[in-house]
Amino acid sequence: MKKIPMTVAGEKRLREELNTLKTVERPRIIQAIADAREHGDLKENAEYHAAREQQGFAEGRIKEIESKLSLAQVIDVTAIPHSGKVIFGTTVDLINLGTDEEVSYQIVGDDEADLKLKKISVNSPIARALIGKEEGDEVVVQTPGGEVEFEIAQVHHR
């Protein structure tokens, strides 16, 4: 089975979501189903059908999270000696050589990626171009708008 790379924060967030689903959402949904059953005929009971749909979604998400956690390869980048090389979990300061614009991205697992938080998936084109490169290297990234050339200014282990 293929391991799923994940940061320490990403694993923690998934475990918290799993705990909430099991201890808060699941009991709430079970109670909603029980309450809806008390209203009589289940064929035309919208509350019952809505609660059953919520139950299906919650149970599916629980299974999905448990599967991901069982396959997780948690990587604590702070425990890895700083070498200036771009690896999973590092935060990379980049300079766009065409515009001199500076940007920073943390390379994370697919589930953790959030562009608004400057977290990009390890499978994204820019991350794939950066992995294995070092501070000072120039990297050409193929984007939908064409090729963009970046210089790796600094690599952080945060």
Sequence and secondary structure as in RCSB ss.txt:
>XXXX:A:sequence
MKKIPMTVAGEKRLREELNTLKTVERPRIIQAIADAREHGDLKENAEYHAAREQQGFAEGRIKEIESKLSLAQVI
DVTAIPHSGKVIFGTTVDLINLGTDEEVSYQIVGDDEADLKLKKISVNSPIARALIGKEEGDEVVVQTPGGEVEF
EIAQVHHR
>XXXX:A:secstr
   EEEEHHHHHHHHHHHHHIIIIIHHHHHHHHHHHHTTS STT HHHHHHHHHHHHHHHHHHHHHHHHHHEEEE
 GGGS   SB  TT EEEEEETTT  EEEEEEE GGG BGGGTEEETTSHHHHHHTT BTT EEEEEETTEEEEE
EEEEEE  
